[in-house]
């Protein structure tokens, strides 16, 4: 059973992750991307989770 890369979202084998990437859930291919692109994806995901959580919270309070 592999791990899911948090950048590309694909499930890959353990061999597809380096030591540091394995811990951070970033595959070897995605870890070669510029840090700015990786950070932008992380920020977009964080904003999406925040907005989704806010919407769910409002729905539960109604």
C-alpha positions in Angstrom: 0.0 0.0 0.0 1.4 3.4 -1.0 1.0 6.9 0.1 -0.9 9.8 -1.4 1.1 12.8 -2.7 -0.4 16.0 -1.3 0.7 18.0 -4.3 -0.5 15.9 -7.3 -3.0 13.8 -5.3 -1.9 10.5 -6.8 -1.4 7.4 -4.7 2.1 6.1 -5.3 4.4 3.4 -4.0 6.7 4.0 -1.0 9.6 4.0 -3.5 8.2 7.1 -5.1 8.9 9.1 -2.0 12.3 10.2 -0.7 13.1 10.4 3.0 12.1 14.0 3.5 9.3 13.8 0.9 7.9 10.7 2.5 7.5 12.5 5.8 5.9 15.5 4.0 3.8 13.4 1.7 5.4 14.8 -1.5 6.5 12.4 -4.2 10.0 12.7 -5.8 8.5 14.1 -9.0 6.6 16.9 -7.3 9.5 17.6 -4.9 11.4 18.9 -7.9 8.9 21.7 -8.5 9.8 25.2 -7.5 9.1 25.9 -3.8 6.8 28.8 -4.8 4.5 26.5 -6.7 4.3 24.0 -3.9 3.6 26.7 -1.4 0.8 28.2 -3.7 -0.8 24.7 -3.9 -0.7 24.4 -0.1 -2.2 27.9 0.4 -5.0 27.1 -2.1 -5.8 23.9 -0.2 -5.7 25.6 3.1 -8.1 28.3 1.9 -10.4 25.7 0.4 -10.5 23.8 3.7 -11.2 27.0 5.6 -14.1 27.9 3.3 -15.6 24.4 3.4 -15.3 24.3 7.2 -17.0 27.7 7.5 -19.8 26.6 5.3 -20.3 23.4 7.2 -20.2 25.2 10.4 -23.0 27.6 9.3 -25.1 24.7 8.1 -24.8 22.9 11.4 -25.9 26.0 13.4 -29.1 26.5 11.4 
